[in-house]
Amino acid sequence: MPITILGIRHHGVGSAKNVAERLEQLCPDMILIEGPPEITEALALVGHTDLKPPVSVMIYNTENPRQSSFYPFAAYSPEWVAAVYANKNNIPLRAMDLPAAIGFQIDTLKQQEAQAMAEQKSETEETDTPILPPKISPRDPLGYLAEVSGFSSGEAFWEHHFEKNYIKNNATDHFEAVALAMGSLREQQVLSSLDEENVYREAYMREVIRKAQNELYSNIVVICGAWHAPVLQEVDKSAKADTKILKALPKTKIKVLATWIPWTNQRLSIHSGYGAGIYSPGWFEHIWKIPDDYDLHWLTKVADVFRKKNVDISTAHIIEAVRLAESLAALRNFPKVSLEELNEATLAVMCMGDAIMLNLVREELIIGKKLGKVPVDIPKVPLQEDFERTIKSLRLPLTANAKQYDLDLRNENDLKRSIFLHRLEILEITWAKRVDSRSKGTFKESWKLEWEPEMMISIIDKAFFGNTIQTAAQQVIKNQLEQETSVGKVAELIQKTIPAELFEIIGVLLNKVDELATISADIMDLMFAYPPLVQVSRYGNVRKTDLSMIQGIVDSLITKIAIGLPNACYGLDEVNAEKMFQKIGQVNQAVQLNDKPEIDQIWMDALSKLLKKTGVNQLIKGCTCRLLLDAQYLSEEETDRQLYYSLSANNDPIEVAAWIEGFLKGSGMILIYDNKLWNLIYRWVVQIQEDVFMELLPILRRTFSKFEYAERRQIGEKAKAGIITDDYASTSNTAEELDEKRAEMVLPVLEMLMGI
């Protein structure tokens, strides 16, 4: 029975055109294409009006969706062309490569083997490990032909001989030439980097061909990667050997499913890491759609790209660029203009030699930002269906380009978008990422959306949590809550849950945090929980959420923190004192945000006790003194007393430096305007011995590095004067006469910022 083997490049325009021509000539009764048999059913959809490439068949392990593989197709992929022909003419179509389930099983076994070897290696002394010679990876087989022919790479050789020089009514000679080139390489035992894997794959492919023959198909066409073409002819000779090879494959019970997903030109590009990737998906699509006068049409597209960026490009530029590209091709003895000549002409004529402008052409056209489309009625998991239904109703399209959405939560649709995106964040589906909003109001949010095809794995991976995004996100929170014993971690879960409006689980979370806070003696944990809970309590005003219960928890939490804080700060070493220093500052900000006088009083009383307690690290003491001073809870006289005592020459210099770091608390403004504090610190620095000063320098540099640049500059100017006298203060603080008209100009800006 005749078998015709067509060796192709997986995304080659010339290969695709020759495949289309050869199929019309042969009129086969069975078509086999390279690919795992699990995609055969999905291929029946090729040609559907709503299935628009670039698209990919995704095959995944139903028990572990993260174990998946992709089989991308473009309009110019030879396999896609063959599938369109088969479906249009009602010809049986099958994929014939090694099953994906076996591939997944092999990957699992390799991971287990690698892990076992790593464990064994860790148990063996390094001196006992034999030194092995480096393993040499096989070259790209086409590289040998390229070297003989004077081409820079195997890719360039293939492009020149088998993709660019497409001539109609020459498909038979084309595939004979491909088979001859690959056969010669294999006869000379030129190795491919995948030869070990190919032994099993090619044996399986031959077995599928034999099966088709046994089903009495009389005119079978096989479309496969060019490297496999010569050995797939040996169907009759290798039956016994193939059976022996296939018996060595591992048995597997892995169940897989296949579905179509949108793909992008960027993912077809070789720069994405795709093994069968191409350098210019956008260019290939262009010459596939426009076989005649493609150079003129291409440069017209280039001109449009530049014009959209306000670059002056005339019709004369296009004409001159076409002429230059044709001249370059003629000088190089090329029968047709290629992308290389068009790029050089663009660079010279349109870009005026500026290569940076050519990068725009590469991004917009040569690779392109196209995203495929799949039918809405293809088989999907329920969570995937809910995701697609929701983004359609919220008008959040999947695009290959990153797009920022600035949401106003007072707008109903924007609020729904925010809720949905927060739920995706809980599910760790990274399509949307929060970015800083231009507005400081709590009713504003900004998100950056950038779709990557692999994100569909994350959606399918979460499908067992629930059939909708809402129920799945709720189940994720519930699962995390069951294992959680930290008040702070539960508070973080509440902080995630409120903006996602997962109301069914909010009550459970609040009860859990209340229960844990009641029995917890870990003050650091309670301090970790307090700021997010205060932050969450603010959502009631913006999202119209009833959070009356949480306010009682917040108030009881600060009471417990205040009672335990002095003892929690006793005897801390430098590392733990630094952590406590950070937490005290965060709780203080949260107390100010809560804005309740009775809570302020409780907190300030706790800080006062902490300031008077012995055995507390000076970093914390300095921080406490500053917070009490800022709140005007500590009088100037008492602050002066603390300053003199803490900066005394009799104190350990390291402790003094720690106190200064805590007191200054990331802001140098107090040093600039408080001359009394300045003089105290200046005198303290002057009296320190040089060797001690060098020891303290890293601490002091760390402290001052946290100041703003303008603050550091003013402090440097002030240091030139040394001790500040009354004369210096009077001259440096002399203000110019106030210009009331200029001052009033700032009022509208302040009103806008403050939302007045």
Secondary structure by P-SEA (a helix, b strand, c coil): cbbbbbbbccccaaaaaaaaaaaaaccccbbbbcccccccccccccccccccccbbbbbbcccccccbbbbbbccccaaaaaaaaaaaaccbbbbbcccaaaaaaaaaaaaaaaaaaaaaaaacccccbbbbcbbbbbcccaaaaaaaaccccaaaaaaacccccccccaaaaaaaaaaaaaaaaaaacccccaaaaaaaaaaaaaaaaaaaaaacccbbbbbcccccccccccccccaaaaaaaaaabbbbcbbbbbbbbbbcccccccccccccccccaaaaaaaaacccaaaaaaaaaaaaaaaaacccccaaaaaaaaaaaaaaaaaaccccccaaaaaaaaacccccccaaaaaaaaacccccbbbbbbbccccccaaaaaaaaaaaaaccccccbbbbbbcccccaaaaaaaaaaaaaaaaccccccccccccccccbbbbbbbbbccaaaaaaaaccccccaaaaaaaaaaaaaaacccaaaaaaaaaaccccccccaaaaaaaaaaaaaaacccaaaaaaacaaaaaaaaccccccccaaaaaaaaaaaaaaaaaacccccccccaaaaaaaaaaaaaaaaaaaaaccaaaaaaaaaaaaaaaacccccaaaaaaaaaaaaaaccccaaaaaaaaaaaacccccaaaaaaaaaaaaccccccccccaaaaaaaaaaaaaccaaaaaaaaaaaaaaaaaccaaaaaaaaaaaaaccccaaaaaaaaccccccccccccaaaaaaaaacc
